[in-house]
Amino acid sequence: MTAGTAPEAQKTAYFSVQGTIPETKPRTPLDELRERMTSLCAAAVDPFEIAAGLEADGLSDQAVQRKYGFSDVFTLAEELYRQVPREPEEPEPLPDPWTTKRSTHVVHGLLFGLPALCYPAAAPLLGGGPALTVLVVSMLISWSLSQAVAYLGYSRTSALDNGGAARVLRLGMAASVGLLALVLGVLLLVSGAGLPVVLFALGQGIYLMAATVLLVRKADKWLFIALAPGVLASLGYVVAGEPQWLNLPVWCVLAGSVLLSVGFAVHQTWNPAPANGPLVTRQTSFGALPYALFGVLTAGLLAFPVVAATAIPALGTKAAPVAALPLSLSMGAAEWNLYWYRSRMRRESQATTRVSRFVARSRLVLGLAVVRYLVVAVLLFATVITTAALIGAGRPEWTQVPAYTAYLALGAALFIALLLQACGSTWTVLPGCAAALLTEVSAAVGAIWFGWRIDLISAQLLACCGLLAVLAVHASVALGQATKHR
């Protein structure tokens, strides 16, 4: 008996087939279009984006009416937008602008520190109060102006105005050197310092301005080439025992290094492209002001121990000249850690969704950045102090530990100040730096003029540690805002 002859078998066979093969609707042109455009429709933010894709695919209003039965492309796009659920694609991650090579910061650290090796060759010129006054004035002016010119150059560079950046750097260097020469000319007449001292102070300022221009233009190798003759000549002078007959040749080589740096700076800023608008505006001048003031205060904080050791030998310390070199070298480590900090905080701002967690993470990253800087700085101090002892340039003593500690605290404070400036807090670092410098100067004035029994090294240590504490607390609050890390 077969299914065709038995009624029970017919019924069973019928329901068995119906239960295993589902009925399907015929595919329409709209179904085919939706399947083909799924990725576009899922990622679209509105129907207009789908309509643009349909038109780019060659569909016109007439084709839509004929094939899909909709009045126009936009009506069809609205229907597709309604039918397809939103599944936006994750955008490609943007490249990290703070990724950099460590070798770059090592080079910058050498460029910051190597000029300090040239000062022993000038030691015969630098004795006495008038000479010290001229050098300090030159340092204060040139540091201040170099910071302002660097800001103007970077602001033009970030605006993609290469011609304007070249011109503002070249003219800023020329104007700064002119102002410095004018001030030193007046000091030559009234201070009693000799012409060689004034020329050395002028060369110091000219080199700093030229080096600033070359660093802003990312011409590090040219600055190395310019600096090499002076550094090598000075090292040879020290190793040879600083004989007097080498004074004039070494000074000539130092002058050659300054001239080379100026020539390279002019070459790197010789750009015929026109500037976009006026070179300096009221807004950019105001923006450069806190950097100029920071340059003055930083120069004062760095110069104070050297001035105290030279002007008041009984109250100063012999550690100051030796400590200046590793502190300058450590600014390369400060720059490296600044980039590391900005890169790490960029990742934290993207990954953290809770404000309280972001604040906690920002403080942890800040602490790590300061520790990383201090580790490198301690290694540099140990290396320089050991090298100085081996070549007979100075024997380390336990009594010098407070002076070295003060320099380390100052370096860490300056690193935090640079972090704050890089994150937009350009004015807030100034009161703390001014208070620290005022504390040191007040202690020196009281010791000299009023006979106060003050240890200037202790005063420096107190001022630098206080500055570090104030800036660290301020940074832990200010840098906990996500808007600082855009």
VENZIPE-V984310 format. One record per residue. N is the residue number from 1. PHI is phi in radians with two decimals (NA if undefined). OMEGA is omega as a letter, one per 20 degrees, with the letter a starting at -180 (999 if undefined). Layout:
BEGIN
N_PHI_OMEGA + N_PHI_OMEGA
END
This chain:
BEGIN
1_NA_a + 2_-1.98_r + 3_-1.13_a + 4_-1.38_a + 5_-1.89_a + 6_-1.71_r + 7_-1.08_r + 8_-1.08_r + 9_-1.18_r + 10_-1.05_a + 11_-1.14_a + 12_-1.12_a + 13_-1.12_a + 14_-1.12_a + 15_-1.26_r + 16_-1.12_a + 17_-1.20_a + 18_-1.15_a + 19_-1.43_a + 20_-1.93_a + 21_-2.06_a + 22_-1.23_r + 23_-1.35_r + 24_-2.14_r + 25_-1.42_r + 26_-1.16_r + 27_-1.21_r + 28_-1.73_r + 29_-1.01_r + 30_-1.15_r + 31_-1.07_r + 32_-1.13_r + 33_-1.15_a + 34_-1.09_r + 35_-1.14_a + 36_-1.26_a + 37_-1.79_a + 38_-1.01_a + 39_-1.10_r + 40_-1.15_a + 41_-1.18_a + 42_-1.20_a + 43_-1.62_a + 44_-1.23_r + 45_-1.56_r + 46_-2.79_a + 47_-1.07_a + 48_-1.11_r + 49_-1.16_r + 50_-1.19_r + 51_-1.05_r + 52_-1.10_r + 53_-1.17_r + 54_-1.15_r + 55_-1.15_r + 56_-1.15_r + 57_-1.41_r + 58_1.74_a + 59_-1.51_r + 60_-1.95_r + 61_-1.04_a + 62_-1.13_r + 63_-1.14_r + 64_-1.14_r + 65_-1.10_a + 66_-1.28_a + 67_-1.67_a + 68_-2.02_r + 69_1.38_r + 70_-1.82_a + 71_-1.22_a + 72_-2.77_a + 73_-1.10_a + 74_-1.19_r + 75_-1.14_r + 76_-1.10_r + 77_-1.10_r + 78_-1.10_r + 79_-1.16_r + 80_-1.11_r + 81_-1.09_r + 82_-1.27_a + 83_-1.41_a + 84_-1.66_r + 85_-1.18_a + 86_-1.32_r + 87_-2.45_a + 88_-1.11_r + 89_-1.36_r + 90_-1.19_r + 91_-1.20_r + 92_-1.12_r + 93_-1.10_r + 94_-1.26_r + 95_-1.12_a + 96_-1.32_a + 97_-1.24_a + 98_-1.76_r + 99_-1.34_a + 100_-2.63_r + 101_-1.57_r + 102_-1.12_a + 103_-1.05_r + 104_-1.06_a + 105_-1.33_r + 106_-1.10_r + 107_-1.07_a + 108_-1.11_r + 109_-1.05_r + 110_-1.11_r + 111_-1.16_r + 112_-1.27_a + 113_-1.65_a + 114_-1.05_r + 115_-1.00_r + 116_-1.11_r + 117_-1.26_a + 118_-1.46_a + 119_-1.24_r + 120_-0.99_r + 121_-1.19_a + 122_-1.67_a + 123_-0.96_r + 124_-1.07_a + 125_-1.53_a + 126_-1.77_r + 127_-1.43_r + 128_1.66_a + 129_-1.10_a + 130_-1.02_r + 131_-1.11_r + 132_-1.11_r + 133_-1.07_a + 134_-1.09_a + 135_-1.14_a + 136_-1.16_r + 137_-1.08_r + 138_-1.05_a + 139_-1.14_a + 140_-1.10_a + 141_-1.20_a + 142_-1.20_r + 143_-1.15_a + 144_-1.09_a + 145_-1.18_a + 146_-1.14_r + 147_-1.13_r + 148_-1.17_a + 149_-1.13_r + 150_-1.07_r + 151_-1.07_r + 152_-1.09_r + 153_-1.16_r + 154_-1.16_r + 155_-1.12_r + 156_-1.21_a + 157_-1.12_a + 158_-1.17_r + 159_-1.52_r + 160_1.07_r + 161_-1.81_a + 162_-1.14_r + 163_-1.12_r + 164_-1.14_r + 165_-1.09_r + 166_-1.08_a + 167_-1.22_a + 168_-1.19_r + 169_-1.22_a + 170_-1.15_a + 171_-1.21_r + 172_-1.12_r + 173_-1.09_a + 174_-1.11_a + 175_-1.14_a + 176_-1.15_r + 177_-1.12_r + 178_-1.09_r + 179_-1.13_r + 180_-1.09_r + 181_-1.09_r + 182_-1.11_a + 183_-1.13_r + 184_-1.18_r + 185_-1.10_r + 186_-1.13_r + 187_-1.11_r + 188_-1.05_a + 189_-1.41_a + 190_-1.93_a + 191_-1.61_a + 192_1.52_r + 193_-1.28_a + 194_-1.33_r + 195_-1.08_r + 196_-1.01_r + 197_-1.13_a + 198_-1.12_r + 199_-1.14_r + 200_-1.11_r + 201_-1.10_r + 202_-1.15_r + 203_-1.08_r + 204_-1.03_r + 205_-1.20_r + 206_-1.10_r + 207_-1.07_a + 208_-1.08_r + 209_-1.17_r + 210_-1.14_r + 211_-1.11_r + 212_-1.05_r + 213_-1.06_a + 214_-1.16_r + 215_-1.19_r + 216_-1.12_r + 217_-1.46_r + 218_1.02_r + 219_-1.87_a + 220_-1.05_a + 221_-1.12_r + 222_-1.21_r + 223_-1.18_r + 224_-1.07_a + 225_-1.08_a + 226_-1.20_a + 227_-1.37_a + 228_-0.97_a + 229_-1.03_a + 230_-1.14_a + 231_-1.17_a + 232_-1.12_r + 233_-1.12_a + 234_-1.17_r + 235_-1.11_r + 236_-1.07_r + 237_-1.10_a + 238_-1.21_a + 239_-1.11_a + 240_-1.32_r + 241_1.59_r + 242_0.98_r + 243_-1.21_a + 244_-1.16_a + 245_-1.19_r + 246_-1.59_a + 247_-1.00_a + 248_-1.12_r + 249_-1.03_a + 250_-1.16_r + 251_-1.10_r + 252_-1.14_r + 253_-1.15_r + 254_-1.06_r + 255_-1.09_r + 256_-1.11_r + 257_-1.09_r + 258_-1.11_a + 259_-1.12_r + 260_-1.07_a + 261_-1.11_r + 262_-1.16_r + 263_-1.06_r + 264_-1.15_r + 265_-1.12_r + 266_-1.11_r + 267_-1.09_a + 268_-1.26_r + 269_-1.93_a + 270_-1.51_a + 271_-2.10_a + 272_-1.32_a + 273_-1.13_a + 274_-1.24_r + 275_-1.41_r + 276_-1.56_a + 277_1.54_a + 278_-1.12_a + 279_-1.15_a + 280_-2.27_r + 281_-2.04_r + 282_-1.08_a + 283_-1.16_a + 284_-1.21_r + 285_-1.11_r + 286_-1.15_r + 287_-1.15_a + 288_-1.38_a + 289_-1.04_a + 290_-1.09_r + 291_-1.22_r + 292_-1.13_r + 293_-1.13_r + 294_-1.10_r + 295_-1.08_r + 296_-1.09_a + 297_-1.14_r + 298_-1.12_r + 299_-1.06_r + 300_-1.12_r + 301_-1.14_r + 302_-1.32_a + 303_-1.40_a + 304_-0.97_a + 305_-1.08_r + 306_-1.17_r + 307_-1.09_a + 308_-1.10_a + 309_-1.18_a + 310_-1.47_a + 311_-1.40_a + 312_-2.27_a + 313_-0.99_a + 314_-1.21_a + 315_-1.80_a + 316_-1.57_a + 317_-2.52_r + 318_-1.33_a + 319_-1.31_a + 320_-1.04_a + 321_-1.09_a + 322_-1.23_a + 323_-1.26_a + 324_-1.11_a + 325_-1.18_r + 326_-1.12_r + 327_-1.13_r + 328_-1.13_r + 329_-1.08_a + 330_-1.21_r + 331_-1.17_r + 332_-1.16_r + 333_-1.14_r + 334_-1.10_r + 335_-1.11_r + 336_-1.06_r + 337_-1.20_r + 338_-1.09_r + 339_-1.12_r + 340_-1.06_a + 341_-1.11_a + 342_-1.12_r + 343_-1.15_a + 344_-1.14_a + 345_-1.22_r + 346_-1.10_r + 347_-1.17_r + 348_-1.12_a + 349_-1.16_r + 350_-1.44_a + 351_-1.68_a + 352_-1.67_a + 353_-1.92_a + 354_-1.85_a + 355_-1.10_a + 356_-1.08_r + 357_-1.19_r + 358_-1.12_r + 359_-1.06_r + 360_-1.10_r + 361_-1.15_a + 362_-1.12_r + 363_-1.23_r + 364_-1.12_a + 365_-1.14_r + 366_-1.06_r + 367_-1.07_r + 368_-1.09_a + 369_-1.11_r + 370_-1.15_r + 371_-1.10_r + 372_-1.04_r + 373_-1.10_a + 374_-1.12_r + 375_-1.06_r + 376_-1.14_a + 377_-1.10_r + 378_-1.08_r + 379_-1.09_r + 380_-1.15_r + 381_-1.07_a + 382_-1.08_a + 383_-1.14_a + 384_-1.18_a + 385_-1.11_r + 386_-1.13_r + 387_-1.10_r + 388_-1.07_r + 389_-1.19_a + 390_-1.19_a + 391_-1.62_r + 392_1.40_a + 393_-1.55_r + 394_2.85_r + 395_-1.77_a + 396_-1.20_r + 397_-2.33_a + 398_-1.13_r + 399_-1.18_r + 400_-1.55_a + 401_-1.02_r + 402_-1.04_r + 403_-1.16_r + 404_-1.14_r + 405_-1.11_r + 406_-1.09_r + 407_-1.14_r + 408_-1.11_r + 409_-1.11_r + 410_-1.12_r + 411_-1.06_r + 412_-1.13_r + 413_-1.13_r + 414_-1.15_r + 415_-1.08_r + 416_-1.13_r + 417_-1.08_r + 418_-1.12_r + 419_-1.05_a + 420_-1.09_r + 421_-1.11_a + 422_-1.12_r + 423_-1.69_r + 424_1.73_r + 425_-1.59_a + 426_-1.42_a + 427_-1.58_a + 428_-1.22_a + 429_-1.41_a + 430_-1.22_a + 431_-1.02_r + 432_-1.12_r + 433_-1.11_r + 434_-1.13_r + 435_-1.14_r + 436_-1.12_r + 437_-1.14_r + 438_-1.10_r + 439_-1.08_a + 440_-1.16_a + 441_-1.14_r + 442_-1.08_r + 443_-1.12_r + 444_-1.16_r + 445_-1.10_r + 446_-1.12_a + 447_-1.21_a + 448_-1.45_a + 449_-1.59_a + 450_-1.99_r + 451_1.23_r + 452_-1.11_r + 453_-1.51_a + 454_-2.14_r + 455_-1.45_a + 456_-1.13_r + 457_-1.16_r + 458_-1.13_r + 459_-1.12_r + 460_-1.13_r + 461_-1.09_r + 462_-1.11_a + 463_-1.13_a + 464_-1.23_r + 465_-1.17_r + 466_-1.11_r + 467_-1.09_r + 468_-1.07_a + 469_-1.13_a + 470_-1.11_a + 471_-1.17_r + 472_-1.14_r + 473_-1.13_r + 474_-1.09_a + 475_-1.16_a + 476_-1.11_r + 477_-1.54_a + 478_-1.15_a + 479_-1.45_r + 480_-1.44_r + 481_-1.61_a + 482_-1.10_a + 483_-1.16_r + 484_-1.34_a + 485_-2.08_r + 486_-1.26_999
END
